[in-house]
Amino acid sequence: MDGILIILKIGENMIDGVEIIPLKKICDERGSIMKMMRNDDSYFEKFGEIYFSTIYPGAIKGWHIHKKMTLHYTILSGMIKLVLYDDRKDSKTKGEIMEIFLGEDNYCLIKIPPMIWNGFKGIGTKKAIVANCSSIPHDPNEIERKDPFTKAIPYDWSLKNQ
């Protein structure tokens, strides 16, 4: 990926309510500081919990949807392909799919509102570490899951040869 900012969207529109926020990475001879979120950032709602998830190259975690939780994803190490699908009944972007490549080569935060299907695939050659600062603590009763290869979401996880 050679340090190039890569954001790929399928279709012309971003999904309504999704935000892509470039983040600061401050580097010097000692290492780096990777900013994620402050309570005075415009995209901050409230703190629920923060957790970290890892994903191996080629593995897929998805699909899932949160009924109440707002997600704030950023990648600390490695790269992922994050895919979002909007099937909200009254959304102006209903039916839209959005792909975002993020991680070391594209350090940003993705804010995903409730009721957006999402999943991600590890890409590249190393395990990725995903951070999520959610608006509410995890509640197994407010999440719904689907198989990554369900026909209900019109998406193909295979590598694209463009």
DSSP file (Angstrom, degrees, kcal/mol; ACC not computed):
  #  RESIDUE AA STRUCTURE BP1 BP2  ACC     N-H-->O    O-->H-N    N-H-->O    O-->H-N    TCO  KAPPA ALPHA  PHI   PSI    X-CA   Y-CA   Z-CA
    1    1 A M    >         0   0    0      0, 0.0     3,-1.9     0, 0.0   123,-0.0   0.000 360.0 360.0 360.0 -16.8    0.0    0.0    0.0
    2    2 A D  T 3   -     0   0    0      1,-0.3   103,-0.0     0, 0.0     0, 0.0   0.735 360.0 -62.8  50.1  38.0    3.1    2.2    0.1
    3    3 A G  T 3  S+     0   0    0      1,-0.2     2,-0.4     3,-0.0    -1,-0.3   0.669  92.3 145.6  69.8  17.1    1.7    4.9    2.5
    4    4 A I    <   -     0   0    0     -3,-1.9     2,-0.5     1,-0.0    -1,-0.2  -0.733  56.1-116.0 -90.8 134.9   -1.0    6.1    0.1
    5    5 A L        -     0   0    0     -2,-0.4     2,-0.5   101,-0.0   101,-0.1  -0.575  39.4-172.4 -68.7 120.7   -4.3    7.2    1.5
    6    6 A I        +     0   0    0     -2,-0.5    95,-0.4    95,-0.3     2,-0.4  -0.955  20.2 156.4-125.6 114.7   -6.9    4.7    0.3
    7    7 A I        -     0   0    0     -2,-0.5     2,-0.5    93,-0.1    93,-0.2  -0.968  17.1-172.6-132.6 119.2  -10.6    5.1    0.8
    8    8 A L        -     0   0    0     -2,-0.4    91,-0.5    91,-0.2     2,-0.4  -0.951   1.6-170.1-115.7 127.5  -12.8    3.2   -1.7
    9    9 A K        -     0   0    0     -2,-0.5     2,-0.6    89,-0.2    89,-0.2  -0.944  19.2-137.7-114.0 137.2  -16.5    3.7   -1.7
   10   10 A I  S    S+     0   0    0     -2,-0.4    87,-0.4    87,-0.4     3,-0.1  -0.844  80.7   8.6 -88.4 125.5  -18.8    1.5   -3.8
   11   11 A G  S    S-     0   0    0     -2,-0.6    -2,-0.1     1,-0.1    85,-0.0  -0.251  99.4 -80.6  89.0 174.9  -21.4    3.8   -5.3
   12   12 A E  S    S+     0   0    0     -2,-0.1     2,-0.3     2,-0.1    -1,-0.1   0.752 102.1  66.6 -87.6 -26.0  -21.2    7.6   -5.3
   13   13 A N  S    S-     0   0    0     -3,-0.1     2,-0.2    80,-0.0    -3,-0.1  -0.717  72.5-129.0-105.4 146.6  -22.6    8.4   -1.9
   14   14 A M        -     0   0    0     -2,-0.3     2,-0.3     1,-0.1     3,-0.1  -0.565  47.0 -91.1 -77.2 155.2  -21.3    7.7    1.6
   15   15 A I    >   -     0   0    0     -2,-0.2     3,-2.1     1,-0.1    -1,-0.1  -0.522  51.0 -99.1 -70.7 133.6  -23.8    6.1    3.9
   16   16 A D  T 3  S+     0   0    0      1,-0.3    -1,-0.1    -2,-0.3     3,-0.1  -0.287 106.6  14.8 -56.6 126.5  -25.9    8.6    5.8
   17   17 A G  T 3  S+     0   0    0      1,-0.3     2,-0.3    95,-0.1    -1,-0.3   0.180  93.9 120.6  94.3 -16.2  -24.6    9.1    9.3
   18   18 A V    <   -     0   0    0     -3,-2.1     2,-0.4    94,-0.1    -1,-0.3  -0.644  44.6-164.4 -80.8 136.4  -21.2    7.5    8.7
   19   19 A E  E     -A  111   0A   0     92,-1.9    92,-2.6    -2,-0.3     2,-0.5  -0.964  14.7-156.6-123.4 141.0  -18.2    9.7    9.3
   20   20 A I  E     -A  110   0A   0     -2,-0.4    90,-0.2    90,-0.2    -2,-0.0  -0.974  17.0-172.6-113.2 117.7  -14.6    9.3    8.3
   21   21 A I  E     -A  109   0A   0     88,-3.1    88,-2.9    -2,-0.5     2,-0.1  -0.940  20.0-134.4-116.9 114.4  -12.3   11.3   10.6
   22   22 A P  E     -A  108   0A   0      0, 0.0     2,-0.3     0, 0.0    86,-0.2  -0.432  27.6-149.1 -62.9 139.8   -8.6   11.6    9.8
   23   23 A L        -     0   0    0     84,-1.8     2,-0.4    -2,-0.1    84,-0.1  -0.782  10.0-113.0-113.5 157.2   -6.5   11.0   12.9
   24   24 A K        -     0   0    0     -2,-0.3    11,-2.2     2,-0.0     2,-0.5  -0.702  22.0-171.0 -90.9 137.5   -3.2   12.4   14.0
   25   25 A K  E     -E   34   0B   0     -2,-0.4     2,-0.6     9,-0.2     9,-0.2  -0.981   8.8-160.8-125.6 116.1   -0.1   10.3   14.4
   26   26 A I  E     -E   33   0B   0      7,-2.8     7,-2.3    -2,-0.5     2,-0.4  -0.878  14.8-176.1-104.2 117.3    2.8   12.0   16.1
   27   27 A C  E     +E   32   0B   0     -2,-0.6     2,-0.3     5,-0.2     5,-0.2  -0.885  13.4 151.7-118.1 143.2    6.1   10.4   15.4
   28   28 A D  E >   -E   31   0B   0      3,-2.6     3,-1.1    -2,-0.4    -2,-0.0  -0.840  63.4 -72.5-147.6-170.1    9.7   11.0   16.6
   29   29 A E  T 3  S+     0   0    0     -2,-0.3     3,-0.1     1,-0.2    -2,-0.0   0.642 127.9  54.3 -67.1 -12.8   12.8    9.0   17.3
   30   30 A R  T 3  S-     0   0    0      1,-0.3     2,-0.3     0, 0.0    -1,-0.2   0.683 120.9 -90.0 -91.4 -20.3   11.3    7.4   20.4
   31   31 A G  E <   -E   28   0B   0     -3,-1.1    -3,-2.6     2,-0.0     2,-0.3  -0.996  52.6 -65.8 145.6-143.3    8.2    6.1   18.7
   32   32 A S  E     -E   27   0B   0     -2,-0.3     2,-0.4    -5,-0.2    -5,-0.2  -0.973  16.8-140.1-148.4 160.2    4.7    7.5   18.1
   33   33 A I  E     -E   26   0B   0     -7,-2.3    -7,-2.8    -2,-0.3     2,-0.7  -0.991  18.4-158.8-118.2 129.2    1.5    8.7   19.6
   34   34 A M  E     -E   25   0B   0     -2,-0.4    -9,-0.2    -9,-0.2     2,-0.1  -0.916  10.7-149.1-113.9 106.3   -1.7    7.7   17.8
   35   35 A K        +     0   0    0    -11,-2.2     3,-0.1    -2,-0.7    -2,-0.0  -0.425  25.2 164.0 -71.5 146.3   -4.7   10.0   18.7
   36   36 A M        -     0   0    0      1,-0.2     2,-0.3    -2,-0.1    -1,-0.1   0.617  54.3 -19.4-126.5 -58.3   -8.1    8.4   18.7
   37   37 A M        -     0   0    0    -14,-0.0     2,-0.3     4,-0.0    -1,-0.2  -0.986  42.6-163.4-161.2 143.8  -10.8   10.4   20.5
   38   38 A R    >   -     0   0    0     -2,-0.3     3,-1.7    -3,-0.1     6,-0.2  -0.901  35.7-116.7-123.5 157.5  -11.3   13.2   23.0
   39   39 A N  T 3  S+     0   0    0     -2,-0.3    -1,-0.0     1,-0.3     8,-0.0   0.616 115.7  54.5 -71.5  -9.1  -14.5   14.1   24.9
   40   40 A D  T 3  S+     0   0    0      3,-0.0    -1,-0.3     0, 0.0     2,-0.2   0.309  80.4 116.4-104.0   8.5  -14.5   17.5   23.2
   41   41 A D  S X  S-     0   0    0     -3,-1.7     3,-1.4     1,-0.1    -4,-0.0  -0.509  74.2-123.9 -71.6 145.4  -14.3   16.1   19.6
   42   42 A S  T 3  S+     0   0    0      1,-0.3    -1,-0.1    -2,-0.2    -3,-0.0   0.774 110.3  51.3 -62.2 -26.7  -17.3   16.9   17.5
   43   43 A Y  T 3  S+     0   0    0      2,-0.0     2,-0.3   -24,-0.0    -1,-0.3   0.480  84.4 107.5 -91.5  -2.9  -17.9   13.2   16.8
   44   44 A F    <   +     0   0    0     -3,-1.4     3,-0.1    -6,-0.2    -5,-0.0  -0.612  34.8 167.0 -77.1 131.1  -17.8   12.1   20.4
   45   45 A E        -     0   0    0      1,-0.4     2,-0.3    -2,-0.3    -1,-0.2   0.789  59.5 -46.3-103.3 -67.7  -21.2   11.2   21.9
   46   46 A K        -     0   0    0     90,-0.0     2,-0.5     0, 0.0    -1,-0.4  -0.967  56.2 -97.6-162.7 163.1  -20.6    9.4   25.2
   47   47 A F        +     0   0    0     -2,-0.3    88,-0.2     1,-0.2     3,-0.1  -0.777  42.0 154.4 -94.7 126.9  -18.3    6.7   26.5
   48   48 A G        -     0   0    0     86,-2.7     2,-0.3    -2,-0.5    87,-0.2   0.738  66.6 -47.3-107.6 -60.5  -19.6    3.1   26.8
   49   49 A E  E     -B  134   0A   0     85,-1.0    85,-2.4    87,-0.3     2,-0.4  -0.962  42.1-132.9-166.1 161.7  -16.4    1.0   26.6
   50   50 A I  E     +B  133   0A   0     -2,-0.3     2,-0.3    83,-0.2    83,-0.2  -0.990  30.1 167.8-122.4 136.5  -13.3    0.6   24.6
   51   51 A Y  E     -B  132   0A   0     81,-2.1    81,-2.6    -2,-0.4     2,-0.4  -0.958  25.1-134.9-143.2 163.4  -12.1   -2.8   23.4
   52   52 A F  E     -B  131   0A   0     -2,-0.3     2,-0.4    79,-0.2    79,-0.2  -0.943  16.8-172.9-121.4 140.4   -9.6   -4.2   21.0
   53   53 A S  E     -B  130   0A   0     77,-2.7    77,-3.6    -2,-0.4     2,-0.3  -0.968  10.6-148.0-129.9 144.7  -10.1   -7.0   18.6
   54   54 A T  E     -B  129   0A   0     -2,-0.4     2,-0.3    75,-0.2    75,-0.2  -0.852  10.9-171.3-112.2 154.4   -7.6   -8.8   16.4
   55   55 A I  E     -B  128   0A   0     73,-1.9    73,-2.8    -2,-0.3     3,-0.1  -0.990  17.0-133.4-144.5 135.4   -8.1  -10.2   12.9
   56   56 A Y    >   -     0   0    0     -2,-0.3     3,-2.1    71,-0.2    66,-0.5  -0.519  43.3 -82.1 -84.2 153.3   -5.8  -12.4   10.8
   57   57 A P  B 3  S+f  122   0C   0      0, 0.0    66,-0.2     0, 0.0    -1,-0.1  -0.306 118.1  13.8 -54.3 131.2   -5.1  -11.7    7.1
   58   58 A G  T 3  S+     0   0    0     64,-3.2     2,-0.1     1,-0.3    65,-0.1   0.188  97.9 122.9  87.5 -16.3   -7.9  -13.2    5.1
   59   59 A A    <   -     0   0    0     -3,-2.1    63,-2.1    64,-0.0     2,-0.4  -0.447  50.0-146.8 -77.1 153.3  -10.3  -13.7    8.0
   60   60 A I  E     -G  121   0C   0     61,-0.2     2,-0.5    -2,-0.1    61,-0.2  -0.982  12.6-170.0-124.7 131.3  -13.7  -12.1    8.0
   61   61 A K  E     +G  120   0C   0     59,-3.1    59,-2.7    -2,-0.4     2,-0.3  -0.964  42.1 161.7-116.8 110.4  -15.6  -10.8   11.0
   62   62 A G  E     +     0   0C   0     -2,-0.5    57,-0.2     1,-0.3     2,-0.1  -0.894  11.8  26.2 160.4 171.9  -19.2   -9.9   10.1
   63   63 A W  E     +     0   0C   0     55,-0.5    83,-2.2    -2,-0.3     2,-0.3   0.654  59.2 139.9 -86.4 149.5  -21.9   -9.3    9.5
   64   64 A H  E     -GH 118 145C   0     54,-1.9    54,-2.4    81,-0.2     2,-0.4  -0.991  26.7-163.0-149.4 156.0  -23.3   -7.6   12.6
   65   65 A I  E     - H   0 144C   0     79,-2.4    79,-2.3    -2,-0.3     2,-0.4  -0.994  11.1-145.3-137.3 140.8  -25.6   -4.7   13.4
   66   66 A H  E     - H   0 143C   0     50,-0.4    49,-3.2    -2,-0.4    50,-0.3  -0.917   0.3-158.9-107.9 134.5  -26.1   -2.8   16.7
   67   67 A K  S    S+     0   0    0     75,-2.9    -1,-0.1    -2,-0.4    76,-0.1   0.786  91.4   5.8 -80.7 -29.2  -29.6   -1.5   17.5
   68   68 A K  S    S+     0   0    0     74,-0.4     2,-0.2    45,-0.1    -1,-0.1   0.624 104.9  97.7-124.8 -27.7  -28.4    1.2   20.0
   69   69 A M        -     0   0    0     73,-0.2     2,-0.5    44,-0.1    -3,-0.2  -0.467  54.6-150.6 -79.7 135.1  -24.5    1.4   19.9
   70   70 A T        -     0   0    0     -2,-0.2    65,-1.7    43,-0.1     2,-0.3  -0.898  20.5-146.1 -94.9 131.1  -22.5    3.8   17.9
   71   71 A L  E     -C  112   0A   0     41,-2.5    41,-2.5    -2,-0.5     2,-0.4  -0.736  15.1-168.0 -98.4 146.6  -19.1    2.4   16.9
   72   72 A H  E     -C  111   0A   0     -2,-0.3    61,-1.8    39,-0.2     2,-0.3  -0.825  19.3-172.7-132.3  93.1  -15.9    4.3   16.6
   73   73 A Y  E     +CD 110 132A   0     37,-2.2    37,-2.6    -2,-0.4     2,-0.3  -0.669  14.0 160.7 -92.3 139.3  -13.3    2.1   14.8
   74   74 A T  E     - D   0 131A   0     57,-2.0    57,-3.4    -2,-0.3     2,-0.5  -0.964  32.2-127.9-145.5 158.2   -9.7    2.7   14.3
   75   75 A I  E     - D   0 130A   0     33,-0.5    55,-0.2    -2,-0.3     3,-0.1  -0.926  16.5-175.1-113.1 123.0   -6.8    0.4   13.5
   76   76 A L  E    S+     0   0A   0     53,-2.6     2,-0.3    -2,-0.5    -1,-0.1   0.818  74.8   7.9 -84.4 -33.2   -3.7    0.4   15.6
   77   77 A S  E    S+ D   0 129A   0     52,-0.9    52,-2.4    49,-0.0    -1,-0.3  -0.994 112.3   8.2-150.9 142.6   -1.7   -2.1   13.6
   78   78 A G  S    S-     0   0    0     -2,-0.3    26,-2.3    50,-0.2     2,-0.3  -0.366  81.7 -79.6  83.1-165.5   -2.2   -3.8   10.3
   79   79 A M  E     -JI 103 123C   0     44,-0.7    44,-2.1    47,-0.5     2,-0.3  -0.983  36.2-174.2-139.8 147.1   -4.9   -3.1    7.7
   80   80 A I  E     -JI 102 122C   0     22,-2.5    22,-1.9    -2,-0.3     2,-0.6  -0.938  25.4-131.9-133.8 161.5   -8.5   -4.1    7.3
   81   81 A K  E     -JI 101 121C   0     40,-2.4    40,-2.0    -2,-0.3     2,-0.5  -0.972  28.1-160.5-108.4 111.7  -11.2   -3.7    4.7
   82   82 A L  E     -JI 100 120C   0     18,-3.1    18,-2.6    -2,-0.6     2,-0.4  -0.809   5.7-165.5 -94.0 130.6  -14.3   -2.4    6.5
   83   83 A V  E     -JI  99 119C   0     36,-3.0    36,-1.7    -2,-0.5     2,-0.4  -0.973   3.7-169.7-123.0 131.7  -17.6   -2.9    4.7
   84   84 A L  E     -JI  98 118C   0     14,-2.8    14,-2.3    -2,-0.4     2,-0.4  -0.920   2.9-168.7-120.0 143.9  -20.9   -1.1    5.6
   85   85 A Y  E     -JI  97 117C   0     32,-2.5    32,-2.1    -2,-0.4     2,-0.7  -0.994   9.5-152.1-136.2 128.2  -24.4   -1.8    4.4
   86   86 A D        +     0   0    0     10,-2.1     9,-4.0    -2,-0.4    10,-0.3  -0.872  30.4 152.6-103.2 110.3  -27.4    0.4    4.9
   87   87 A D        +     0   0    0     -2,-0.7     2,-0.2    28,-0.5    -1,-0.1   0.057  23.8 144.0-120.2  25.4  -30.7   -1.3    5.0
   88   88 A R    >   -     0   0    0      1,-0.1     3,-1.5    27,-0.1     6,-0.1  -0.474  53.8-129.7 -65.3 130.9  -32.5    1.2    7.2
   89   89 A K  T 3  S+     0   0    0      1,-0.3    -1,-0.1    -2,-0.2     5,-0.1   0.854 100.9  29.5 -52.2 -47.4  -36.1    1.5    6.0
   90   90 A D  T 3  S+     0   0    0      3,-0.0    -1,-0.3     2,-0.0     2,-0.2   0.184  89.7 126.2-104.4  16.7  -36.3    5.3    5.8
   91   91 A S    X   -     0   0    0     -3,-1.5     3,-1.4     1,-0.1    -5,-0.0  -0.526  59.2-140.7 -79.1 140.1  -32.6    6.1    5.0
   92   92 A K  T 3  S+     0   0    0      1,-0.3    -1,-0.1    -2,-0.2    -3,-0.0   0.633 106.9  48.4 -71.9 -11.7  -31.8    8.2    2.0
   93   93 A T  T >  S+     0   0    0    -77,-0.1     3,-2.4    -5,-0.1    -7,-0.3   0.077  78.8 152.5-112.6  23.0  -28.9    5.8    1.4
   94   94 A K  T <   +     0   0    0     -3,-1.4    -7,-0.2     1,-0.3     3,-0.1  -0.281  69.4  21.6 -53.9 132.1  -30.8    2.6    1.8
   95   95 A G  T 3  S+     0   0    0     -9,-4.0    -1,-0.3     1,-0.3     2,-0.2   0.297  91.8 135.4  91.3  -9.4  -29.1   -0.2   -0.2
   96   96 A E    <   -     0   0    0     -3,-2.4   -10,-2.1   -10,-0.3     2,-0.4  -0.471  38.4-159.3 -74.4 143.1  -25.7    1.6   -0.3
   97   97 A I  E     -J   85   0C   0    -87,-0.4   -87,-0.4   -12,-0.2     2,-0.4  -0.962   7.2-167.4-117.8 140.8  -22.6   -0.4    0.3
   98   98 A M  E     -J   84   0C   0    -14,-2.3   -14,-2.8    -2,-0.4     2,-0.4  -0.997   5.9-163.7-133.1 129.6  -19.4    1.3    1.4
   99   99 A E  E     -J   83   0C   0    -91,-0.5     2,-0.4    -2,-0.4   -91,-0.2  -0.930   8.7-177.9-110.0 136.8  -15.8   -0.1    1.6
  100  100 A I  E     -J   82   0C   0    -18,-2.6   -18,-3.1    -2,-0.4     2,-0.6  -0.990  15.7-152.2-135.3 126.2  -13.1    1.7    3.5
  101  101 A F  E     +J   81   0C   0    -95,-0.4     2,-0.3    -2,-0.4   -95,-0.3  -0.875  32.2 164.1 -96.3 119.4   -9.5    0.5    3.7
  102  102 A L  E     +J   80   0C   0    -22,-1.9   -22,-2.5    -2,-0.6     2,-0.3  -0.962  15.3  77.3-141.1 157.1   -8.0    1.6    7.0
  103  103 A G  E >  S-JK  79 106C   0      3,-1.5     3,-1.3    -2,-0.3   -24,-0.2  -0.995  94.2 -10.0 148.6-145.7   -5.1    0.9    9.2
  104  104 A E  T 3  S+     0   0    0    -26,-2.3     3,-0.4    -2,-0.3   -25,-0.1   0.834 136.6  45.2 -57.1 -35.5   -1.4    1.8    9.2
  105  105 A D  T 3  S+     0   0    0      1,-0.3    -1,-0.3   -27,-0.2   -99,-0.1   0.561 127.1  28.5 -86.8  -8.4   -1.6    3.2    5.7
  106  106 A N  B <  S-K  103   0C   0     -3,-1.3    -3,-1.5  -101,-0.1     2,-0.9  -0.576  77.3-169.2-150.8  77.8   -4.8    5.1    6.3
  107  107 A Y        +     0   0    0     -3,-0.4   -84,-1.8    -5,-0.2     2,-0.3  -0.615  35.0 123.1 -81.1 106.4   -5.0    6.1   10.0
  108  108 A C  E     -A   22   0A   0     -2,-0.9   -33,-0.5   -86,-0.2     2,-0.4  -0.932  56.7-112.4-152.1 172.1   -8.5    7.4   10.6
  109  109 A L  E     -A   21   0A   0    -88,-2.9   -88,-3.1    -2,-0.3     2,-0.6  -0.937  20.8-154.1-113.4 135.8  -11.6    6.8   12.7
  110  110 A I  E     -AC  20  73A   0    -37,-2.6   -37,-2.2    -2,-0.4     2,-0.6  -0.953   5.4-156.2-111.9 120.1  -14.8    5.6   11.3
  111  111 A K  E     -AC  19  72A   0    -92,-2.6   -92,-1.9    -2,-0.6   -39,-0.2  -0.860  11.5-171.7 -96.4 121.4  -18.0    6.5   13.2
  112  112 A I  E     - C   0  71A   0    -41,-2.5   -41,-2.5    -2,-0.6   -94,-0.1  -0.953  12.0-144.9-118.1 115.1  -20.8    4.1   12.5
  113  113 A P    >   -     0   0    0      0, 0.0     3,-0.7     0, 0.0   -47,-0.2  -0.233  37.7 -76.2 -71.7 166.8  -24.3    4.9   13.8
  114  114 A P  T 3  S+     0   0    0      0, 0.0   -47,-0.2     0, 0.0   -44,-0.1  -0.196 112.3  33.7 -57.0 154.5  -26.7    2.3   15.0
  115  115 A M  T 3  S+     0   0    0    -49,-3.2     2,-0.5     1,-0.2   -28,-0.5   0.659  82.9 122.3  72.9  21.3  -28.6    0.1   12.5
  116  116 A I    <   -     0   0    0     -3,-0.7   -50,-0.4   -50,-0.3    -1,-0.2  -0.968  62.0-129.8-109.9 122.2  -25.8   -0.1    9.9
  117  117 A W  E     + I   0  85C   0    -32,-2.1   -32,-2.5    -2,-0.5     2,-0.3  -0.478  37.3 176.3 -66.0 137.5  -24.6   -3.6    9.0
  118  118 A N  E     +GI  64  84C   0    -54,-2.4   -54,-1.9   -34,-0.2   -55,-0.5  -0.992  16.4 157.4-146.2 154.5  -20.8   -3.9    9.2
  119  119 A G  E     - I   0  83C   0    -36,-1.7   -36,-3.0    -2,-0.3     2,-0.3  -0.962  19.0-147.8-161.8 164.2  -18.1   -6.4    8.9
  120  120 A F  E     -GI  61  82C   0    -59,-2.7   -59,-3.1    -2,-0.3     2,-0.4  -0.990   3.3-150.5-145.5 156.8  -14.4   -6.4    8.2
  121  121 A K  E     -GI  60  81C   0    -40,-2.0   -40,-2.4    -2,-0.3     2,-0.3  -0.978  25.5-120.6-124.9 133.6  -11.7   -8.5    6.6
  122  122 A G  E     -fI  57  80C   0    -63,-2.1   -64,-3.2   -66,-0.5     2,-0.3  -0.581  37.8-176.2 -70.9 131.1   -8.0   -8.6    7.6
  123  123 A I  E     + I   0  79C   0    -44,-2.1   -44,-0.7    -2,-0.3     3,-0.4  -0.840  39.1  32.8-126.1 165.5   -5.9   -7.6    4.6
  124  124 A G  S    S-     0   0    0     -2,-0.3     4,-0.1     1,-0.2     3,-0.0  -0.600 101.4 -60.1  89.4-152.6   -2.1   -7.5    4.0
  125  125 A T  S    S+     0   0    0     -2,-0.2     2,-0.3     2,-0.1    -1,-0.2   0.414 105.6  55.6-117.8  -0.5    0.4   -9.8    5.6
  126  126 A K  S    S-     0   0    0     -3,-0.4   -47,-0.5   -47,-0.1    -3,-0.1  -0.923  88.3 -86.3-134.8 161.5    0.0   -9.3    9.4
  127  127 A K        -     0   0    0     -2,-0.3     2,-0.3   -71,-0.1   -71,-0.2  -0.332  44.1-138.3 -59.3 139.1   -2.6   -9.5   12.1
  128  128 A A  E     -B   55   0A   0    -73,-2.8   -73,-1.9   -50,-0.1     2,-0.6  -0.786   2.8-144.8-102.1 148.4   -4.6   -6.3   12.5
  129  129 A I  E     -BD  54  77A   0    -52,-2.4   -53,-2.6    -2,-0.3   -52,-0.9  -0.964  16.7-163.4-113.8 117.0   -5.5   -4.7   15.8
  130  130 A V  E     -BD  53  75A   0    -77,-3.6   -77,-2.7    -2,-0.6     2,-0.4  -0.857   1.3-159.4-103.4 130.1   -8.9   -3.0   15.8
  131  131 A A  E     -BD  52  74A   0    -57,-3.4   -57,-2.0    -2,-0.5     2,-0.4  -0.907   6.4-171.5-106.9 137.8   -9.9   -0.5   18.5
  132  132 A N  E     -BD  51  73A   0    -81,-2.6   -81,-2.1    -2,-0.4     2,-0.8  -0.985  11.6-169.0-129.2 122.3  -13.6    0.3   19.1
  133  133 A C  E     -B   50   0A   0    -61,-1.8   -83,-0.2    -2,-0.4     2,-0.1  -0.890  26.3-163.6-104.8  98.7  -14.7    3.1   21.5
  134  134 A S  E     -B   49   0A   0    -85,-2.4   -86,-2.7    -2,-0.8   -85,-1.0  -0.421  27.4-129.5 -89.2 159.2  -18.4    2.4   21.7
  135  135 A S  S    S+     0   0    0    -65,-1.7    -1,-0.1   -88,-0.2   -64,-0.1   0.691  93.9  23.8 -80.2 -19.5  -21.1    4.7   22.9
  136  136 A I  S    S-     0   0    0    -66,-0.3   -88,-0.3   -87,-0.1   -87,-0.3  -0.964  94.5 -92.2-138.8 156.4  -22.6    2.0   25.3
  137  137 A P        -     0   0    0      0, 0.0   -88,-0.1     0, 0.0    -2,-0.1  -0.317  61.3 -79.3 -63.7 154.0  -21.2   -1.1   27.0
  138  138 A H        -     0   0    0    -90,-0.0     3,-0.0    -4,-0.0     5,-0.0  -0.284  50.6-178.6 -56.0 133.8  -21.5   -4.3   25.0
  139  139 A D    >   -     0   0    0     -3,-0.1     3,-2.2     1,-0.1     4,-0.3  -0.933  21.9-153.0-137.5 110.8  -25.0   -5.8   25.4
  140  140 A P  T 3  S+     0   0    0      0, 0.0     3,-0.5     0, 0.0    -1,-0.1   0.678  94.1  63.2 -60.8 -15.6  -25.7   -9.1   23.7
  141  141 A N  T 3  S+     0   0    0      1,-0.2    -3,-0.0     3,-0.0     0, 0.0   0.589 100.2  51.1 -84.1 -10.2  -29.4   -8.2   23.4
  142  142 A E  S <  S+     0   0    0     -3,-2.2   -75,-2.9   -75,-0.0     2,-0.4   0.344  96.6  80.6-108.9   7.7  -28.8   -5.2   21.2
  143  143 A I  E     -H   66   0C   0     -3,-0.5     2,-0.4    -4,-0.3   -77,-0.2  -0.894  54.9-167.7-114.5 143.3  -26.6   -6.9   18.5
  144  144 A E  E     -H   65   0C   0    -79,-2.3   -79,-2.4    -2,-0.4     2,-0.3  -0.975   9.8-157.9-126.3 144.3  -27.7   -9.0   15.6
  145  145 A R  E     -H   64   0C   0     -2,-0.4     2,-0.3   -81,-0.2   -81,-0.2  -0.897   9.6-173.8-124.9 151.5  -25.4  -11.2   13.5
  146  146 A K        -     0   0    0    -83,-2.2   -84,-0.1    -2,-0.3    -2,-0.0  -0.962  39.6 -91.9-135.6 154.9  -25.5  -12.7   10.0
  147  147 A D    >   -     0   0    0     -2,-0.3     3,-1.8     1,-0.1   -84,-0.2  -0.372  36.7-121.0 -59.9 141.6  -23.1  -15.1    8.2
  148  148 A P  T 3  S+     0   0    0      0, 0.0   -85,-0.2     0, 0.0    -1,-0.1   0.760 112.8  47.3 -59.2 -22.7  -20.5  -13.2    6.2
  149  149 A F  T 3  S+     0   0    0      7,-0.1    -2,-0.1   -86,-0.1   -86,-0.1   0.125  80.2 140.6-108.2  20.7  -21.7  -14.9    3.0
  150  150 A T    X   -     0   0    0     -3,-1.8     3,-0.6     1,-0.1     5,-0.4  -0.289  53.4-138.9 -60.5 146.3  -25.4  -14.3    3.5
  151  151 A K  T 3  S+     0   0    0      1,-0.2    -1,-0.1     3,-0.1    -2,-0.0   0.579  94.5  80.7 -80.2 -10.6  -27.4  -13.4    0.3
  152  152 A A  T 3  S+     0   0    0      1,-0.2    -1,-0.2     2,-0.1    -2,-0.0   0.740  92.3  51.6 -68.8 -22.4  -29.3  -10.8    2.4
  153  153 A I  S <  S-     0   0    0     -3,-0.6     2,-2.4     2,-0.1    -1,-0.2  -0.970  87.5-137.1-117.3 118.4  -26.4   -8.4    2.0
  154  154 A P        +     0   0    0      0, 0.0     2,-0.4     0, 0.0    -3,-0.1  -0.399  60.0 119.6 -78.6  71.6  -25.3   -8.0   -1.6
  155  155 A Y        -     0   0    0     -2,-2.4     2,-0.5    -5,-0.4    -2,-0.1  -0.997  50.3-151.8-140.2 140.7  -21.5   -8.1   -1.0
  156  156 A D        -     0   0    0     -2,-0.4    -7,-0.1     2,-0.1     0, 0.0  -0.956   4.7-162.9-111.9 116.5  -18.7  -10.3   -2.3
  157  157 A W        +     0   0    0     -2,-0.5     3,-0.1    -9,-0.1    -1,-0.1   0.507  52.4 116.1 -77.0  -5.4  -15.8  -10.6    0.2
  158  158 A S  S    S-     0   0    0      1,-0.1     2,-0.1     0, 0.0    -2,-0.1  -0.198  80.2 -84.7 -68.4 159.7  -13.3  -11.9   -2.4
  159  159 A L        -     0   0    0      1,-0.1     2,-0.4     2,-0.0    -1,-0.1  -0.399  43.5-132.4 -63.7 131.6  -10.2  -10.0   -3.5
  160  160 A K        -     0   0    0     -2,-0.1     2,-0.8    -3,-0.1    -1,-0.1  -0.731   9.8-154.4 -89.2 133.0  -11.0   -7.5   -6.3
  161  161 A N              0   0    0     -2,-0.4    -1,-0.0     1,-0.1    -2,-0.0  -0.820 360.0 360.0-107.3  91.5   -8.7   -7.5   -9.3
  162  162 A Q              0   0    0     -2,-0.8    -1,-0.1     0, 0.0    -2,-0.0   0.408 360.0 360.0-110.8 360.0   -9.0   -4.0  -10.7
